[in-house]
């Protein structure tokens, strides 16, 4: 703020009296608080000056620059009122209407510090500090940040946003049009979680396994590089991301992530696995593999022949090759075949396995199949483990066809 020196405090006093007299407009009485407001307004304008030594010169310089800022900010306001997607959220329209009134009443001569902060009903994800910013500076900051939020919202398909708003209303029992404090924060959190989880781009809703994976990534501070680059290039979104991170870090356990993100309803589907090969073909496979002397040859042969999880499970129970050969086979089977075997194991476990880490807690008791599926899970990439958890929670295996 512009500081008065010993040499210009009398000059400032005379200028203040001049402004007060202008404001009186024929009356002879003015409340002290109104005089204080005019004084603060003059100092605010002078604080924005870029040239001038006298009080009058600095006031005129500051007023010129603030007038230009007022005009530029009004242009930004007009762009927002024509482009903003409110999705019927009442506080957005009400706030923009109130700010329109600000431009009509704002006065650089007598009330330049009046910010209209009290007019703001729609809260930003990263609010403007009204102690740091006043007058047109506050409104410019608010509209600039709101514009950043609007551009992000405009980037997301409208159908995905409406899906989130519908789920928000259903799950929380609130009318989003009256309740949501900030649309951007809600959508950004879902979008950023979707990117971290590497999930479908068709919906912003996450499955519970995906959300728990996001929790673990945040805890480990291992954000994907491309996402980190995006945040570096967009400081406003980086601020929003840090708020999201703090909320996740405050959670006690992975399951609590549902208090931060909106998740898909947990549904179970019956899955039909690839049928087992005919009994004669299975017998010939056992006879052939026994004739192979090298373990790696046995593994390669079995990888070519076994395509059904049922055949893989049956083979493991035959004990026609060494235990080491079986474990090596399970280390090399495709993700799909290994997952099918795991779903069969879960069926025999009566659906007790709900996530990939539950598999690692299984008691082997010398059982080759259990040791094998644990080995299979241990070699998986993080995203594949998410898929395992999703499959365990969403799929059951239909009855086996022995015909």
N, C-alpha and C positions, 0 to 999 in steps of 0.2 A: 504494500500500500504506500502511496505517496506520502513522504514525511515532510512536515513543515520545518523549515530552518529558522533561525533567529532573524534572518534578513527578509523572509517573505511571509512571516506569520501575520503581520499587519496587513499586507497586501491580500492574503487569503481572507482575513476577517472582513475587509471592505467588499471583496467579491461575494462572500457569503451574504452579507447584508443586502447587496444588490440583488442577488437571486431571491432572497426572502421577500424583498419588496416587490419584485416581479410576480411572485406567487400570491401575494396578498390581494391583488386585484381590487383595490378600493377599500378593503377592510383594514382594520388596524390591529387585530389580534390574531396570533397564531400559536397553537399549542407548542410546548417545548419539544415534544417528541417529533412533531412535524419538522421543526427546525433542525433537529438532529438527523432526521432522514435526508433533508436537503444537503446538510453538511457531508454525510456519508456518500451521497450521490455524487457530489462534486469531487471528493477524493477518489472515488471509484473511477470516474471518467478521466481524471488526471493521471491515475495510475496506469492507464492504457496509452498515454501519450508517447510518441516517439521523437518529438522535437519540442523546442520552446524552453525558455528560461523563466519567464514570468508565469504567474498563475493563470492569467487569461490565455496566454499562448499554449500552455500545456492543456488547459481545459478544451480549447478549440481543437487541438491536435487529437486529443483522446476522443472527443465527440465525433470527429470525422472518421476515425478508425472504427469506432463502435457502430456508427451509422452503416458503414460498409458491412460489418459483421452481422448487423441486424438484417440487412437486405439479403445477404447470402444465406442466413439461417432461415429466413422466410421462404426462399426458393427451396431449400431442403424440406421444409415443412410441407410445401405444396406438393413436392414429389411424393412424400410419404402418404399424404392424405389421398393421393390418386392411386398409389401402388400397393398400399399395405393390405395384406390378407389378414383380416381380423378373425375369421372363422366364427363370427357372431359373438366374440368375447366383448362384453359390454364395456368393460373398463378401458379398452383400447380406444373405442370411438369416443367415449366421454372425455378421456385425457386429451386426445387430439382436438376435440372441440374447445376445451378449456384453453389449450395453448394458442388456438386461433384468437381467442379473446385477449391473450397476453400481447400479441403483436399489435392489436388495436389500441391498447391502453398504455403500453410501455413508454416511459418518458425519461429521456437521457438528462434533462435539465434538473429534474426534481426527485426522481425515484429510480435512478439507474440501478440500484442494488436490489430492487424487488425482483425476485427470481420466478415467482409463481410456483415454487416447490410444493406449496400447499394445494395446488391445483392437480398435482400428479396422483392419479388413482391407480394407473397401471405401472407396476413396479418392474424395473429392469433386472436382468440376471446379475449385472454388475452395476449397482446403483451409483448415481452421481452424489458426491459429498457436498451438501448444500452449505457446509461451513467453508469449504475450499473454493466453491464456485458460486457466484452471485449474478443476478441480473441476466443479461443476454448470454453471458458465459455459461450459466447453468443450463439455460434452454438449449443452447448450441450443443453442449455436451450430451444432454438428454436425447436430443433428436439424432445426433451422430451415432450414439450407441444403439438407439432404437432402429436406425437405418441398418446398422450391422446385423442386428437380430433379424430384421425383415428380409435382408438379402439371403440369410441362411435359410429362413423359412421358405422363401421363394424357390430355393434350390431343391427342396424335398417335394416329391410328388404329393399332390393334395390328398389323394386317396389314402396314402400311408398316414398322413396327419389326422385325417378324419377317423381312421381306424383307432389310432391312439386315443383320440378324444372320446370316442364311443366307449372304449374299454375303461378309460379313466372314469367316466360317468358311472358305468355299470359296477366297477369294482369298489369305488370309493363312496358311491351313493351321493355324489355331488353333481350339480349341474355345472359343467365346465364353463358355460357362458358367464356364470356369475362367480365361480369359485377360483378359477385359475389365476394365480398372481402373475405368472410369466410363461407364455406359450413356448418361447424359444428355449428356455432352460429344460422344459419337459422333453421337447423334441430332440434337442442337442444331446441330452444324456442317453436317450435311446439310440440315437445315431452313432455316437461315439462308442457305446457298448457293442453295437452291431459290428462296427469296424474292428474292434479289438478281438471279438469272437470269430470274425471271419464268417459270419452267418449270412443267410439269404438276404438279397437286396430287395426282395419283393415285399417285405414287411419290416416295421421297426420293432415289432414284438419279439422278444427273445424266449427261447426255451429255458427251463430251469438249469439244465447243464451248461448252456451257453453263459447264462448269467453268473453261475458259480465259477466258470472259467475266467470271466472278466474280473471277478473278485480276486482270484489267485494272481492274475497278471498285474493288477493294481498293487497288490500286496508285495509283489516281487519287483515292482518298478521296471517292468520289462515291456514298455510300450513299443509296438511295431515302428520301425524307422520311418516308413512313409507317413504314418500318422503324426509322428513327432515333427516331421518337416512341415506338414500342413499347419500344425499349431504354431510353429515358429513364424510362418508366413502370415498368420492371422492372430495378432496379439489379443484381440477381444475374445476370440474363441479359446485362446490359451488360458485367459482368466477364468472363463466358464469351466474349462476342463479342470482347473485346479480346485474349483469348488466341488465338482463331481468327485474328484480324487479324495478330498477331505471327508466327504460324506461316506464313501466306501471304506476308507481307513478307520472310520469311527465305529464300524460294525464289529460285533463280537464274533461272528461266525459266517461262513459262506452262505448258509441258508437265509441269513438276514438280508441278502441282496435284494430279495423281493420287496423290501421296504423302500428301496431306492429306484428300482426299475419295474416297468410293467411287463409281465410275462404272459406267454401263451397259456391257455388252459391245458392242464396235463391230461392228455387223452391216450388211451391204449388201443393199439390195432393188432389184429391177428396177422401174423406173417407166415407165409408158406415158403419153406426152404426147398432148394433143389432136391429132387427125389434121389434116393439111393440107387446105385447101379443094380442090375439083376444079380441074383445070388451066384450064378455060374461065373459071371464076370468078376465078382468079388473074390471068389475062390481062386480063379486063375491069377488074379493080381497077387494074392498071398503066396501062391506057389512060385511065381516069377521072382518076386522080391527076395525070396529066400535063396535063390540061386546066385544073386549078385553078391560079390565078395566085399567090395568097398562100400563104406558107409555113405560117401557122397553120391555114388551111383544109385544106391537104394533111395536116397532122398530125392534125387532128380527124377527117378522113375515114379515115385509116389506123387510128386508134385504134378506130373503130367497126367496121372490116372485119377487122382482124387479131386473131384469138383463139388461133391456134396458133403455138408457138415455131418450128415448121418454116417457116411462111409468113413469119414475121418475119425469119428467117435468109435465106430465099430472096429476100425483098424487098431486104434490105441489099446483096445481091450483084448486083442489077439496075442500080443507078446511074441510076434514072429521075428521081430528084429530087436536089436539092443535098445535099452532105455535111452542111451545117448543118441541113437539114431532118431528115435521118436521126438526127443526134445529139439534136435537140430531141425527136424521136419517142421515143428511148430514155430521155430524161429524164422522159417522161410516161407510159410504159407502166405497167401494173399491176405490183405486186410479183410476182405469180404468173407473168405472162408474161415478165418480165425474168429471173426465176429459171430458167424453162424454157429460155430462150435460153442462159443461163450454163451450164446442165447440158449442153446440146448442144455448146457450145464446149469444155467439159471432156472430153466424149467424144472430140472431135477432138484434144484435148491428151493423149489416152491416160490420162486420170484423174490427171494430175499436179497438178491444183489441189486442195488439201486444206482451204483456209480462205479467207475473204474477202480477207485481206491478200495471199494468193498471187495473186489476180486483179490487184491493183494493181501487181504486179511483172512482169506480162506485157509483152513487147516488142511494141509496136504495129506497127512496120515499115510504116507507112502503111495498115494494114488497118483498115477502118472498123468491122468487127464487134468487134474487140478494143478499139478506142478506145471503142466504144459500151458494152460490158459494164463497162469500167472506170468510165465515167461513171455507169452504173447503180448500181454498188456504192458509189461515192463519195457518192451522195445518200441512202443508206439510214440509218435510225435504228439505234442500237446493237443493239437486240433483233432487228431484221431481219437484221443482219449475223451474229448468232448463228444464225439460221435458215438463212442462206446456207451457213455453215460446216457445219452439221449435214447439209444436203442434199448438199453436195459429198462428204461422208464416207460418207453412208448410201445414196445412190441412184446407180444406173447407168441409162442409157437403153436400152430395148429396141430391137430392130431396127425401122426405119421401114417402115411398110406403104405400098407404092406402088400398091396395087390400086385 
